[in-house]
C-alpha cells in the first residue's frame, strides 16, 4: 500500500505526463512512440555547474526522468550555507536552475518528466505540511 507521499509523487508524475508537453523545451514522445532509451538522475545542485547533463544529452535518450531534488531550495553548495525558505528564495532557486546552461542544454535535446521530492518542498525534512507547498508545487 502506498503512503500519502508516494501516492502524491505518483499522481504528480502522471499529472506532468499529461500537461508538461506545452511547457517543456523538447516535447514529450508521442503516445505511439516506443521508448527504448531512458536516462534518469536526481539530486542535482542548481547552484553549481552540472556538466553531467551534457553527457546525458549525448546519449540521445527518448526521455529524461528527473527523480527528485532537481533543486535544493534551502542550501547553496557553493557557499555550503543553508537558509530559510521563503517565497522569494523558492523563486530564486528555480530561476537558478532555469538559467543553468547545462540544464537548458539537456532539456532542449531530451524530453523531460519529473517527480517532486522533499527538497522541492523547501528543505530536507519538508513534507505535506510545508507552508509554502502550493507555491513550491506551482514553481515546480
N, C-alpha and C positions, 0 to 999 in steps of 0.2 A: 504494500500500500504506500502510495506517495504521500510524503508530508506536505504541508501547505507551501513551503518554499520550493520544493521540487515541482509541485503542480504549477506554481506561478511561473517558474523558469520554462517548463514545457509549454505552457499556454502562451508565453511571450514569444518563444521561438516560432510557434505556429502563427501567431499574430504577425511577426516580422515577415514570415514567408509569404503572407498574403498581401502585405502592404508596402514592403520595402522597395519593390521594383521602381516605383516612382521617385524614391528618394536616393537610390544607390547610384554611384558613378557608373558602374558597369551593371547592366540589367541581370536579373536572375535568369537562370536557364528556363527555357520553355518547358511546360508540363511533360511533353512527349520526349524531351531530350534525355538520353541515357547519361547519367553522371557516372563517370568511371574514375575520375581523379579528384579526390577531396583533400584539401590542405586544411590544417587546423592549428590553432595556437591559443594561448591565453597569457595573462599576467604580463602585459607589456606596459612598461612605464612610459607614459606620454611625454614626460619632461626630458627625455634623453633620445638621441638618435636610435632608430631601430632598423639597422641595415638588413636584419633578417627578413623584413617584409619584402625587400627587393629579391632576395633569394627565393622566397615563397612564390613571388610573382613569376619568377623564371621557370617554375615547374609547369606553368600553363594549366593549372588545375581548373576543373569545371566550376568549383565553388570553394570559397574560404569560409570556414566556420570559426568565428571568434567565440571561444568557450568560456569567457569570463574575464573580468578585470582588464578591459580594454583601456580603462583609466584607473588611476588611484586618486580618488577625489580628496584625500586627506594627507598626501605625502608627496614630497618632492625629492626624487632620487639624487638630483644634482646637489642639493644642499643638505640632504639627509634630515630634513625638517618635516615635522607633522604640523598641521594647522587645523583650526576649527572649520568645519564645513558650513558654508553659508550659501544662499542663492548665488551670490557673486562668485564664490570660489568654484562652485559646481559649473557655472557657465564658463569660467576661465579655463578650467581643466579640460572640458570638452572642446573648447576652442583650440587649446594647445594641440590636442590630438588632430583636430580638423586641419590645422596648419602644417602638420608634420609632412614633410616631403616624402618620407618613407611610407607613411600610411596612405597618402594620396597615390603614390606610385602603385601600391598594391591594389587599392580599391578601384583604380582606373583600369586595371587589367583583369581582375578576377572578381566575379560576383561575391557578395558578402551576405552571410546570415550570422546572427549573433544571439547570445543569451545574456541575460542580466545577472550580475553576481554581486557579492557583498560590497565590494569597493565602489560599484556604481551607485549603490545606495548612499554611500558617503564615507564610510570607514570600515575597518577590518571586521568589527563585530556588529555592524549595522544589519538590520533586518526589517521586517514588515512594519515595525512601529517607528521607523526613522521618520522624523517630522517633515523632511524635505523629499519624501519618497515620490510624490507625484511630479514635482519639478524635475527630479533626477530621471524619472521614467520618461518624461517629455523630452529632455535633452538627449537621452539615450536614443 
